[in-house]
Amino acid sequence: MRSRSLAATFRRRPKTVDGDNIVTAFDLNRGALAPVPDEVDLVELPSTGAIPRELAGTLLRNGPNPLRGRFDGNDVLSWWPEAAMLHAIAFADGRATRYRNRWARTRRWADVHAPAQAPHLPDTNPNVNVLLHAGELLALAEGGAPFAITPELDSLGSPLRHAGFGGGMTAHPKVDPLTGELIAFRADWRAPWLRYGVADAQGVQRVDIAVDVPAPSMMHDLAITATHSLLLDLNVGYDFSMLKQGHRMPLRWHDDRQARIGVIPRHGGDVRWFGITPCFIQHVVNAYDRDEACIVLDVVRYPWYLRLDANTGRFAENPVGVLWRYVIDTATGRVDEGPLADGGIEMPRINERQTGRDYRYLYAVEQPTNAEMRGVVRFDHERRVTTRYEVPTDDQNSEPVFVPRPGGIDEDDGWLLVMVYRAAKDTSDLVILDARAIQAGPVATVHLPRRVPAGFHGAWVPGAR
């Protein structure tokens, strides 16, 4: 799902010089991204510290894991498309009660493990994200159809309550915490290149419209406010000639594309497009209406991304992503933009009760260099203060998933759950941080005897398991 930011978790191999070009190679089969070859069930996981008794539910993680146990290539475009594997760690009564991992039982899985079942299973690869909506737990693909699972990772197949999205949707839909609506889009390389949709709190699709764009682009995320949705039509798009050059996915940076933000009323209407400086945005932080004519959008922004050298056919190393703010004046058409903080970050998360509303706190993975995802940052918009949880050199960590304290009122009253890969032992820990004081270190750590590969995204499903 990303070249530099997700590639940041790759364990580097030495750089080699090819003419005037320096090429960085990665070994996907060692270190934090290395796949696991099997499915296991573990109970009563060891821990240190005191796991909060209020932490009752399951942490889910999602990501690519080759069905045959090894990645075939050593670049990000060899990583993104592999089969979906989900991981679950359950909590109850101050204990980590269980760990499971399972491949999603899709047609892709059956082609390798149960060919007779393949024609009867969904043809999707939900390896990016996990979402609980309208009582259904969905594993989400990059534009493919959502896939229903249980918190125990049993595959249910095509969703019952979200049938309107059977044609596919983004892996990053947004749920309005007040109305319960699900807002999504589908970006496709086939016409229509972009569709926008809204489902009600029961999962029934109420809005489904085509959005006119000049060419298909890589849209991975969107933002919502209480009244509008924001679509990102940026500089990374398709180039199918790349397939003839041996690339597995035909995506690259285009200098000649116009970068713009589309603002559409929540339930449909005319899209207004606002031009911005060329860039790529992998992940949205949040957006909100400052007033009737002003929208604030916070993102992780790249000045360029997936830039392909036309002479060598190789990708340049991407820059780090930076916390960035757009202020859109819908009355005048003006957009003010600029950084909010220094330093590289990715995988931003917030207390999702604030989605689409003014918010104060952001949590993200820190990127000390363009080859690492190491550390967690907490950014306080009101005080303009950044605090950090540091992760040792050579270790790597996943995104911080915010879990609100049951009954808590304050926005930052809760915990961050962070998977940390321990390079020396080739195992993973689940670190539990107090979201109000991440610099104080873990309140508890769950120790797994095996690795949970660095994947994409995760979610918390409340309820004792």
Number of C-alpha atoms within 10 A of each C-alpha: 20 16 20 24 29 23 24 24 28 27 22 17 10 9 11 11 10 9 8 6 12 13 15 16 15 20 16 24 18 15 24 27 26 24 25 19 12 11 12 10 10 13 12 12 17 13 17 12 11 13 20 17 11 17 24 21 19 25 22 26 29 29 29 27 27 20 22 14 13 16 20 13 14 15 20 22 18 15 25 23 21 20 22 29 28 29 24 24 25 27 26 19 14 13 19 25 18 18 21 17 23 19 25 27 27 25 20 22 21 18 14 11 14 12 12 9 14 18 12 11 16 17 18 24 27 31 31 26 26 28 23 17 19 17 10 19 21 26 31 28 24 27 21 22 28 31 29 25 22 12 23 19 21 15 18 17 20 21 19 13 17 23 15 20 24 14 11 22 27 27 28 25 22 26 24 21 16 12 10 16 22 23 25 27 28 24 23 22 15 9 12 16 17 23 19 22 22 25 23 19 18 15 22 18 19 14 17 17 15 14 18 12 11 10 16 19 25 22 26 23 22 27 26 29 23 18 13 19 24 22 23 23 27 23 28 25 20 19 16 14 11 16 12 9 11 10 16 17 16 16 21 22 22 21 13 8 17 15 19 19 21 18 22 20 16 19 17 16 10 10 16 14 18 17 15 16 13 18 22 23 25 22 21 24 24 26 28 23 20 15 9 10 12 18 21 22 23 22 25 23 25 21 15 20 27 23 20 17 12 8 6 10 13 16 18 17 18 20 18 25 28 22 24 20 22 18 18 22 18 16 9 9 13 14 19 11 16 13 15 14 16 11 13 23 26 29 24 23 21 22 23 19 14 18 22 26 19 15 19 16 19 21 28 25 27 29 24 15 16 18 20 26 30 27 25 28 23 25 19 16 14 9 8 10 10 15 16 19 18 15 18 11 11 16 21 27 27 31 28 29 27 24 24 23 16 12 8 10 10 10 18 22 17 21 25 24 24 24 24 27 29 21 18 9 10 16 18 24 20 23 22 25 24 20 23 16 15 21 16 14 16 22 16 17 23 20 17 18 14 14 22 28 27 28 30 20 22 25 21 23 20 18 14 14 17
